[in-house]
């Protein structure tokens, strides 16, 4: 009986000691760092950790998915080209995460009863002809504001699509690291 108590106490102390050793060493207390590479200010360290995708989160469901990859509209040539080409008309909906740009109804002069709306859907971030879809809608109103809206199948949508692709190719050439796979952090 004495021997079993002694063995159980020994095993429990050994497990506690081993567990505390792993907890202490995993916290980074004994990790050697180079002071030239690590900022001394806490805010600078936090900013560096954010840029590198590091952090500490409790109960984070996405913890095993990794982090640090951010895609912004300024780093997408197709998105930038579309915004630049359609800047003559006001936008009613712009959603980068959803991949859609919808313009407001556009008419050249107030005397006409016809106006158009352009919708650009991004199907891919790559500069390809099948990477985006351009839809044009026509609205014709009469004197008592009864309007008829119809989808237009014309060459204008193809012309806009080609213009966006050409502009996106030019923007990509001008971007830094245009030949490599880039991930922008800012």
C-alpha positions in Angstrom: 0.0 0.0 0.0 2.8 2.4 0.9 4.5 1.6 -2.4 1.4 2.3 -4.5 0.9 5.7 -2.8 4.6 6.5 -3.4 4.3 5.5 -7.1 1.1 7.5 -7.6 2.6 10.6 -5.9 5.7 10.2 -8.0 3.8 9.9 -11.2 1.5 12.8 -10.5 4.5 15.1 -9.6 6.4 13.9 -12.7 3.4 14.7 -14.9 2.9 18.1 -13.3 6.6 18.9 -13.7 6.6 17.7 -17.3 3.5 19.6 -18.1 4.8 22.8 -16.6 8.0 22.4 -18.5 6.2 22.2 -21.8 3.9 25.2 -20.9 6.9 27.4 -19.9 9.0 26.5 -22.9 6.1 26.9 -25.4 5.4 30.5 -24.1 8.6 31.7 -25.7 10.4 32.6 -22.5 13.6 30.8 -23.6 13.3 31.7 -27.3 16.4 33.6 -28.5 15.7 36.7 -30.5 17.8 39.2 -32.3 17.3 42.7 -31.1 18.1 44.1 -34.5 15.1 42.3 -36.1 12.5 42.8 -33.3 11.2 46.3 -32.7 11.6 47.6 -29.2 8.3 49.5 -29.1 5.2 47.5 -28.3 3.1 49.2 -30.9 5.7 48.5 -33.6 5.9 44.8 -32.6 2.1 44.6 -32.8 2.1 46.2 -36.2 4.8 43.8 -37.4 2.9 40.8 -36.1 -0.3 42.0 -37.8 1.6 42.4 -41.1 3.1 38.9 -40.7 -0.3 37.4 -39.9 0.6 36.4 -36.3 -1.5 36.9 -33.3 -3.1 35.2 -30.3 -6.8 34.4 -30.2 -8.8 32.4 -27.8 -11.7 30.3 -29.1 -11.0 31.3 -32.8 -12.7 28.9 -35.2 -10.4 29.8 -38.0 -7.2 29.2 -36.0 -6.1 26.3 -38.1 -6.7 28.0 -41.4 -3.7 30.3 -41.1 -3.7 34.1 -41.7 -1.9 36.9 -43.1 -3.1 36.8 -46.7 -5.1 40.0 -47.5 -6.5 40.9 -50.9 -7.5 44.5 -51.4 -9.1 46.2 -54.3 -6.0 48.3 -55.0 -4.0 45.1 -55.7 -6.5 43.7 -58.2 -5.8 45.0 -61.7 -9.2 44.0 -63.0 -11.0 45.8 -60.2 -8.9 49.0 -60.7 -9.4 48.9 -64.5 -13.1 48.7 -64.1 -13.3 51.6 -61.6 -11.1 53.7 -63.9 -13.1 53.0 -67.0 -16.5 53.5 -65.4 -15.7 56.7 -63.5 -17.9 58.8 -65.7 -21.1 57.3 -64.2 -22.0 57.2 -60.5 -22.0 53.8 -58.8 -25.0 52.5 -57.0 -23.3 49.3 -55.6 -19.6 48.4 -55.3 -18.8 45.2 -53.4 -15.3 44.0 -53.7 -15.8 40.9 -51.5 -18.9 40.0 -53.6 -17.1 40.8 -56.9 -19.7 43.1 -58.4 -20.0 46.7 -59.5 -23.3 48.2 -60.5 -23.7 51.7 -61.8 -26.6 54.0 -61.4 -28.9 54.8 -64.3 -27.0 56.9 -66.8 -28.4 59.2 -69.4 -26.6 61.8 -71.5 -29.2 64.6 -71.4 -32.4 65.0 -69.5 -34.5 65.3 -72.6 -34.1 61.6 -73.5 -36.3 59.0 -72.0 -33.7 56.3 -72.2 -31.0 55.4 -69.7 -28.6 52.5 -69.2 -27.2 50.7 -66.2 -24.0 48.7 -66.3 -23.3 45.7 -64.1 -19.8 44.1 -64.0 -19.5 40.7 -62.2 -16.0 39.4 -61.4 -15.7 35.7 -61.8 -12.0 35.5 -61.3 -9.1 37.7 -60.2 -7.1 36.6 -63.2 -7.0 38.8 -66.3 -9.0 36.5 -68.7 -11.9 37.0 -71.0 -14.0 34.6 -68.9 -12.9 36.3 -65.7 -15.7 38.9 -65.8 -19.2 39.4 -67.1 -20.6 42.8 -68.3 -24.3 43.2 -68.4 -26.1 46.3 -69.7 -29.7 47.2 -69.0 -31.8 49.7 -70.8 -34.7 51.7 -69.2 -37.2 53.5 -71.3 -39.7 55.7 -69.6 -42.8 57.5 -71.0 -44.3 60.8 -69.8 -46.1 59.4 -66.8 -43.0 57.6 -65.5 -44.0 54.2 -66.6 -40.7 52.6 -67.3 -39.7 49.4 -69.1 -36.4 47.8 -68.2 -34.8 45.2 -70.5 -31.4 43.5 -70.8 -29.4 44.8 -73.8 -27.4 42.3 -75.9 -25.2 44.7 -77.9 -21.6 45.1 -78.8 -21.2 47.7 -76.1 -20.9 45.1 -73.4 -18.2 43.3 -75.3 -16.4 46.6 -76.0 -16.5 47.5 -72.3 -15.2 44.0 -71.4 -12.3 44.3 -73.9 -11.5 47.8 -72.6 -11.4 46.5 -69.0 -9.1 43.6 -70.0 -6.7 45.9 -71.9 -6.6 48.4 -69.0 -6.1 45.6 -66.5 -3.1 44.3 -68.5 -1.6 47.7 -68.6 -2.1 48.2 -64.8 -0.6 44.8 -64.1 2.6 45.6 -66.1 3.0 48.8 -64.1 2.6 47.1 -60.7 5.6 46.1 -58.7 6.3 42.4 -58.7 4.1 42.0 -61.7 5.8 38.8 -62.8 5.6 37.1 -59.4 2.7 36.0 -57.3 2.1 39.0 -55.2 0.3 39.5 -51.9 -0.1 43.0 -50.8 -0.3 43.8 -47.1 -1.2 47.4 -47.2 
